Amino acid sequence: MRKLLTISEASKFLSISTHAIRHYEEEGLVYPSKRSEKGYRLYDYDNIYMLSFVMLLRECETPIKEIRSLLKDYSSKKYIDTMVNTRTKIDNEIKRLENLKTEIDHILKPTSKDYEFKIKNLPERLFTPIKTIDYDMDCSIKEIYDLYKKYNVDTTNSFKEDLYHIIDDKNIRFCIPYKIKNLPSTIYPKGKYLCYGFSANNEDVIKEEIQKFFKYVKDNKLQEDSELLLIDEMKNALTKDNDYSIKLQMKIK
């Protein structure tokens, strides 16, 4: 009675393709125990154990080159170090995915209540204006790109970030939400802010909503304690069938 597994049986036992087993053999990671008279690969306990070991490391995205090095000069310490490093990578990936989940939740969360005026306690934030534009908000994406390049703005997560504008009586300042060397910054301190959100399909609607915001401030006899902050939530616009998803915030006394 045969006591060893064929490559087909080994692949079914470990839920791995025969192609992958052959590939690991070509890479010098795992070899069959012996071959049958007809030349078929045969695998014993040790071979299956080693295949399981390699599969675990590959599932952890350990490079084949690193696995080969580990097997060549194997020691329990090197194996433990590899597992510790893998655990750290997994923790970092979990954190990345949790952050991504938060981003998605933020996109899906908006309800009708987001279009109501309300007062919120917000943390301190810092903004660095990098361009002043007029009330027509005429600033092309190419201009934004050139500004980012000019001031060495980190664009790693730009596809997830909002666009910030500080609005005063005379103009609008396009901002970056952190400090940029050699440029003056504006701090929005921790405190109570009047907040209001809306969606719009053109700049005229945005202007009307800004006027509506200031009318609310006046009608409710609120005291302004900062310039108006306009936040263009680019990633949220597609959930509202409009070109813009806007939030307005102003610190009040």
C-alpha positions in Angstrom: 0.0 0.0 0.0 1.3 3.4 -1.0 2.2 5.6 2.1 3.1 8.8 0.3 0.9 11.4 -1.4 1.0 12.2 -5.1 1.2 15.9 -6.1 -2.5 15.8 -6.9 -3.3 14.4 -3.4 -1.0 16.9 -1.7 -2.6 19.8 -3.6 -6.1 18.6 -2.5 -5.0 18.0 1.1 -3.5 21.6 1.4 -6.0 23.3 -0.9 -3.2 24.5 -3.1 -2.7 24.1 -6.9 -0.3 21.6 -8.3 1.2 24.5 -10.3 2.0 26.3 -7.0 3.7 23.2 -5.6 5.8 22.9 -8.7 6.6 26.6 -8.6 7.9 26.3 -5.0 10.0 23.4 -6.1 11.5 25.4 -9.0 12.2 28.2 -6.5 14.1 25.7 -4.3 11.7 25.9 -1.4 10.1 22.4 -1.2 11.1 19.1 -2.9 9.2 15.8 -3.0 10.4 13.0 -0.8 11.1 10.9 -3.8 9.7 10.0 -7.2 7.8 6.9 -8.2 9.1 4.4 -10.8 7.1 6.4 -13.4 8.6 9.6 -12.2 5.7 11.0 -10.3 6.4 13.3 -7.3 5.7 11.7 -3.9 5.4 13.6 -0.6 5.8 12.5 3.0 4.9 14.1 6.3 8.0 16.4 6.3 7.2 17.6 2.8 3.6 18.4 3.7 4.8 20.2 6.8 7.3 22.2 4.8 4.7 23.1 2.2 2.3 24.3 5.0 5.2 26.4 6.3 5.8 28.0 2.9 2.1 28.6 2.3 1.8 30.4 5.6 4.7 32.6 4.9 3.4 33.3 1.4 -0.1 34.1 2.8 1.8 36.6 5.0 3.2 38.1 1.8 6.7 37.1 2.7 8.9 37.3 -0.5 10.1 34.0 -1.9 13.7 35.3 -1.7 13.3 35.8 2.1 11.7 32.4 2.5 14.6 30.8 0.6 17.1 32.5 2.9 15.2 31.4 6.0 15.1 27.8 4.8 18.8 27.8 3.8 20.1 28.9 7.2 17.1 28.0 9.4 17.0 28.8 13.1 14.1 29.2 15.5 15.2 32.8 16.1 15.1 33.7 12.4 11.7 32.1 12.2 10.4 34.0 15.2 11.9 37.3 13.9 10.1 36.7 10.6 6.8 36.1 12.4 7.2 39.2 14.5 7.9 41.3 11.4 4.9 39.8 9.7 2.7 40.5 12.7 3.9 44.2 12.6 3.0 44.3 8.9 -0.4 42.8 9.6 -1.0 45.4 12.4 -0.1 48.2 10.0 -2.4 46.8 7.3 -5.3 46.4 9.8 -4.7 50.1 10.8 -4.7 51.1 7.1 -8.0 49.2 6.5 -9.6 50.6 9.6 -8.7 54.1 8.4 -10.1 53.3 5.0 -13.3 51.9 6.6 -13.6 55.2 8.5 -13.3 57.1 5.2 -16.0 55.0 3.6 -18.3 55.4 6.7 -17.8 59.2 6.5 -18.9 59.1 2.8 -21.9 57.0 3.5 -22.9 58.7 6.8 -24.4 62.0 5.6 -28.1 62.4 6.2 -30.7 65.1 6.0 -29.4 66.4 9.4 -26.1 67.4 7.8 -28.1 70.1 6.0 -29.2 71.7 9.2 -27.6 74.5 11.1 -26.0 73.2 14.3 -23.3 74.1 16.8 -20.5 71.6 17.3 -17.4 71.5 19.5 -14.4 71.2 17.2 -10.7 70.7 17.9 -8.0 73.2 17.0 -7.0 73.2 13.4 -4.3 74.9 11.3 -4.5 76.0 7.7 -1.9 77.5 5.4 -3.3 79.7 2.6 -1.4 79.1 -0.7 -3.5 81.1 -3.2 -6.0 83.9 -3.0 -8.9 83.7 -5.5 -11.9 85.9 -6.2 -15.5 85.1 -5.3 -16.1 83.4 -8.7 -13.9 80.6 -7.2 -12.1 80.4 -10.5 -9.2 78.0 -9.7 -8.5 75.2 -12.1 -7.3 71.8 -11.1 -4.1 72.5 -13.0 -3.5 75.6 -10.8 -4.0 73.5 -7.7 -1.5 70.9 -9.1 1.0 73.6 -9.8 0.6 75.1 -6.3 1.1 71.7 -4.7 4.2 71.2 -6.7 5.5 74.7 -5.9 5.1 74.3 -2.1 6.1 70.6 -2.0 2.7 69.6 -0.7 2.4 65.9 0.2 -0.1 64.4 -2.3 0.1 60.8 -0.9 -3.5 60.9 0.3 -4.8 63.8 -1.9 -7.4 61.5 -3.4 -9.0 61.2 0.1 -8.5 64.8 1.3 -11.0 67.7 1.3 -10.3 71.1 -0.2 -10.2 74.1 2.3 -11.0 77.7 1.7 -11.0 80.6 4.1 -13.6 83.3 3.2 -13.5 86.9 4.2 -15.1 90.1 3.1 -12.7 90.6 0.1 -11.6 87.3 -1.2 -11.2 83.5 -0.8 -8.0 81.8 0.2 -7.3 78.3 -0.9 -5.6 76.4 2.0 -3.6 73.3 3.0 -4.6 71.8 6.4 -1.2 71.9 7.8 1.9 74.1 8.2 4.0 74.9 5.1 7.5 76.2 5.7 8.0 80.0 5.2 4.2 80.6 4.7 1.9 82.2 7.3 -0.8 80.0 8.8 -4.2 80.6 10.3 -5.3 78.7 13.4 -8.9 77.9 14.0 -8.9 77.3 17.8 -10.8 74.7 19.7 -14.3 75.7 20.5 -17.9 76.1 19.4 -18.5 76.3 15.7 -21.7 77.0 13.7 -21.8 74.2 11.1 -23.9 73.8 8.0 -23.7 71.4 5.0 -25.2 71.4 1.6 -24.7 70.1 -2.0 -24.6 72.2 -5.1 -24.2 71.8 -8.8 -22.7 75.2 -9.5 -20.9 78.2 -7.9 -24.0 80.4 -7.8 -25.7 77.9 -5.5 -22.6 78.0 -3.2 -22.7 81.8 -3.1 -26.5 81.6 -2.2 -25.8 79.1 0.6 -23.0 81.3 2.0 -25.4 84.2 2.1 -27.9 82.0 3.8 -25.3 81.1 6.4 -24.5 84.7 7.2 -28.2 85.5 7.4 -28.6 82.7 9.9 -25.8 84.2 12.0 -27.4 87.6 11.9 -31.0 86.5 12.6 -29.8 84.4 15.6 -27.6 87.2 16.9 -24.5 85.0 16.9 -21.1 86.6 17.4 -18.5 85.7 14.8 -15.2 84.7 16.2 -13.4 83.5 13.1 -13.5 83.8 9.3 -15.8 81.4 7.5 -14.2 78.1 6.6 -15.5 76.4 3.4 -14.7 72.7 3.1 -15.2 71.1 -0.3 -15.7 67.3 0.3 -14.7 66.0 -3.1 -15.1 62.4 -2.2 -18.7 62.9 -1.0 -20.0 64.7 -4.1 -20.7 61.5 -6.0 -23.1 60.3 -3.3 -25.4 63.4 -3.8 -25.7 63.6 -7.6 -24.1 67.0 -7.5 -20.8 68.6 -8.4 -20.0 69.8 -4.9 -20.5 68.6 -1.3 -19.8 71.6 0.9 -19.5 72.2 4.6 -19.4 75.7 6.2 -17.9 76.3 9.6 -17.4 79.4 11.7 -16.3 79.8 15.3 -18.8 81.7 17.4 -18.4 83.4 20.8 
